[in-house]
Amino acid sequence: MAVSVAGDGVFIAAAPLLASTLTPDPLAISAVSAAFYLPWLALGLPAGALADRWPRRRVLMIADLVRAALIGLLVAALALGWGSMPLLIAVVFAVGVAQCFFDAASQAVIPMIVGRDGDDLSKVNGRYWALDTTGRSLVGPPLGSLTFSLGRALPFAIDAVSFLASAALVRMLPDLRSEQPTRQPLWASIRQGMHHLIRTPDLRVLAVAMGVFNFGYFMVMGTFVLYAQRALHIPNAAYGALLAAMAVGGIVSATNARRLIAGTAYRKVQAVAMAVQAAVWLVVVLVANVWVTAALFVVYGAAASLASVAVGSARQALSPDGLIGRVVAAFRILGLGGSGLGALVGGAVAKLYGLGAPFAVSAVVLAVAAWFTWPSKRRPSQANDHDEARSSALT
């Protein structure tokens, strides 16, 4: 996983930089980010259901190989001088489809290996997100922007190789299979996962909250490359280093997640992270200073990592093994679907009202959502069985 997410980090920095060389339109550039996440809206639930019935190691390997092939096609097109916005968006969308399967399977593997104890899940998920943050936000973006300055195709070639290496490493995992009956009709399987999510109060609230959290983030980040270039005057080669500032706080908080969120409600962690993100965007746009932005990105990264650990632990602790892939997929529909929609809305707002407008709109949305996410003191009436009782104790 660490290898593939480092490649993702390279891609995260290089794709918007490539888009900015192909068009100056904020809405078109935001469409690149949206294309990666919108597949979840159409395919998230089927992908989760299939990941629950197929051997999970095989799902991970095939997803890696498909992504390597797709990015390889983009590299070839760039080398031949055939780069264009439609091609870039199409490749990003197809990679996002493969990501639907990879994410559902990878999240389901963790409790199958380590069990469902809350502290153990927080510890392992902390390490998981520390690796994710290191690759996706610390190592990958600076490498992506630096290699992009050397050649447009180079960062994408690195990304393709990272997927091949990840597939080789995934092959070493045990052949993990869920206990879900494979003869269950696909749509019945999907409805079962959605029913579990809707009937579990904390999961339901966290799923919506994560969607709003990502919506707010991508409202800003969908066009942030243009803001960085025009308002912060960041050269392309240094753009990834600015993004990497998020990883500094993220890695520290993720590796200490078990201690930092012990005994704290999952929903409280998520609500605080939303409030932190809102404050970060307001200060960034008001100050418009690169060093202040970098420092605030450290704070945001710490809050976002803790929220990721809390949400991942909640899904795994409150879902049976045979449903985890579908529960993850349902979360991703709201979370990553919110990312895609946020990028498009942010691009439209930036095009109409300027590059600073998405920061203000995002901050307002996040502040309101944080208030609704904070758990009430009243004990949920549904908390009758063991899992829901544990959830209520956390809230």
Summary of the structure (lengths in Angstrom):
residues: 395
radius of gyration: 19.9
end to end distance: 31.5
largest distance: 62.6
contacts: 1549
relative contact order: 0.18
helix: 83%
strand: 0%
